[in-house]
């Protein structure tokens, strides 16, 4: 799976809440229910475990494994309360999905009972199946929204008859102009989103632009950021006639910075600019020498979901 | 967690005109990050997240916007600059101001189960730079 998609799923796992994907209609059993009846309850509802509830409060969990163990032990029939797990790991309905994933992974559970924040009442159950279904549904919604946006950008490029087409955006940055830092980057992000560029791609370009802009402001008298938006990629170029970088390898080290303390107090100059840019880029090139200015080139490829996937989606629709 | 609940935990006030609905009290916030460094803010995925910061400049709201943060809370009672408020309004980012310190704000939210925001990993395929 491409990194982009992993990132997207990670994001969704933080965005979605447990209550949005959990099963709300939960089959429960009372502590007094007999073990001999459990098999039929699990079978009839096609579940492998269920919360044990008394007066709306969770008192334990009982699963098919507990049932099998009871059979294997050859013990006489007894209430579920006698064989259930009493120390239950739970999750709150307002927690992000990622917490549920972590807890299921860590303890190897098949399901987690979901409690309402505050009241601590049982309001649902979440399983790995619920999580996968929730993510798939969300991906589908996001994809349709991206499709709707994409229609516009495709239009822009499709109407141009040329062997090669690109949209060029230029941002001028003044040295020491901290008040405007990031203004070009936010402008770029808005423009890219309006063009229907995928949000992840737009964000990566904006991060690179923000860091490049900050570098021009902190270290030079000013410079220029040129962004070329083509159907296949976004190319960003930042140039200046400033002091240059004497040791590029050192400048690329995370945390290495030559920024003065007052710049750091403004939240800049943490030595993460170039490493951040590299992280966002699919290609990066940095040319500089002391006293000769600096030229930074960054290329970010458009989503791999190119025309073919869009076309197939349209064919289905 | 609803932003209104976070606002109560931090004893915070809305910044600027009180936003309503999805831009305000009803906004869902699932994680939090605290930093005074732009580069830190930029490497995070701010989707559904709150940013706690001591900086009040427009730059920090711009960084939050680039990283898709849902809300920003300024600590130690510092009010943001006008341009920052205007930008936040335009981009639908909720702004709060708390009198608590950064440390106490983080502690209170963490104690209530708010998890940290995630760093976005492996975005580009860039291996080389010259």
Boltz contact constraints between the chains, C-beta under 6 A:
constraints:
  - contact:
      token1: [A, 3]
      token2: [B, 122]
      max_distance: 6.0
  - contact:
      token1: [A, 7]
      token2: [B, 120]
      max_distance: 6.0
  - contact:
      token1: [A, 11]
      token2: [B, 45]
      max_distance: 6.0
  - contact:
      token1: [A, 11]
      token2: [B, 47]
      max_distance: 6.0
  - contact:
      token1: [A, 14]
      token2: [B, 30]
      max_distance: 6.0
  - contact:
      token1: [A, 14]
      token2: [B, 31]
      max_distance: 6.0
  - contact:
      token1: [A, 14]
      token2: [B, 48]
      max_distance: 6.0
  - contact:
      token1: [A, 15]
      token2: [B, 47]
      max_distance: 6.0
  - contact:
      token1: [A, 15]
      token2: [B, 48]
      max_distance: 6.0
  - contact:
      token1: [A, 94]
      token2: [B, 1]
      max_distance: 6.0
  - contact:
      token1: [A, 96]
      token2: [B, 30]
      max_distance: 6.0
  - contact:
      token1: [A, 181]
      token2: [B, 59]
      max_distance: 6.0
  - contact:
      token1: [A, 182]
      token2: [B, 59]
      max_distance: 6.0
  - contact:
      token1: [A, 182]
      token2: [B, 62]
      max_distance: 6.0
  - contact:
      token1: [A, 182]
      token2: [B, 63]
      max_distance: 6.0
  - contact:
      token1: [A, 185]
      token2: [B, 66]
      max_distance: 6.0
  - contact:
      token1: [A, 186]
      token2: [B, 62]
      max_distance: 6.0
  - contact:
      token1: [A, 186]
      token2: [B, 65]
      max_distance: 6.0
  - contact:
      token1: [A, 189]
      token2: [B, 66]
      max_distance: 6.0
  - contact:
      token1: [A, 204]
      token2: [B, 123]
      max_distance: 6.0
  - contact:
      token1: [A, 206]
      token2: [B, 66]
      max_distance: 6.0
  - contact:
      token1: [A, 207]
      token2: [B, 42]
      max_distance: 6.0
  - contact:
      token1: [A, 207]
      token2: [B, 66]
      max_distance: 6.0
  - contact:
      token1: [A, 210]
      token2: [B, 42]
      max_distance: 6.0
  - contact:
      token1: [A, 210]
      token2: [B, 66]
      max_distance: 6.0
  - contact:
      token1: [A, 267]
      token2: [B, 36]
      max_distance: 6.0
  - contact:
      token1: [A, 267]
      token2: [B, 37]
      max_distance: 6.0
  - contact:
      token1: [A, 267]
      token2: [B, 38]
      max_distance: 6.0
  - contact:
      token1: [A, 267]
      token2: [B, 55]
      max_distance: 6.0
  - contact:
      token1: [A, 268]
      token2: [B, 38]
      max_distance: 6.0
  - contact:
      token1: [A, 270]
      token2: [B, 37]
      max_distance: 6.0
  - contact:
      token1: [A, 270]
      token2: [B, 39]
      max_distance: 6.0
  - contact:
      token1: [A, 272]
      token2: [B, 39]
      max_distance: 6.0
  - contact:
      token1: [A, 276]
      token2: [B, 39]
      max_distance: 6.0
  - contact:
      token1: [A, 276]
      token2: [B, 42]
      max_distance: 6.0
  - contact:
      token1: [A, 276]
      token2: [B, 43]
      max_distance: 6.0
  - contact:
      token1: [A, 278]
      token2: [B, 126]
      max_distance: 6.0
  - contact:
      token1: [A, 278]
      token2: [B, 129]
      max_distance: 6.0
  - contact:
      token1: [A, 279]
      token2: [B, 123]
      max_distance: 6.0
  - contact:
      token1: [A, 280]
      token2: [B, 123]
      max_distance: 6.0
  - contact:
      token1: [A, 280]
      token2: [B, 124]
      max_distance: 6.0
  - contact:
      token1: [A, 281]
      token2: [B, 124]
      max_distance: 6.0
  - contact:
      token1: [A, 281]
      token2: [B, 126]
      max_distance: 6.0
  - contact:
      token1: [A, 282]
      token2: [B, 124]
      max_distance: 6.0
  - contact:
      token1: [A, 282]
      token2: [B, 125]
      max_distance: 6.0
  - contact:
      token1: [A, 282]
      token2: [B, 126]
      max_distance: 6.0
  - contact:
      token1: [A, 284]
      token2: [B, 126]
      max_distance: 6.0
  - contact:
      token1: [A, 284]
      token2: [B, 129]
      max_distance: 6.0
  - contact:
      token1: [A, 285]
      token2: [B, 130]
      max_distance: 6.0
  - contact:
      token1: [A, 286]
      token2: [B, 129]
      max_distance: 6.0
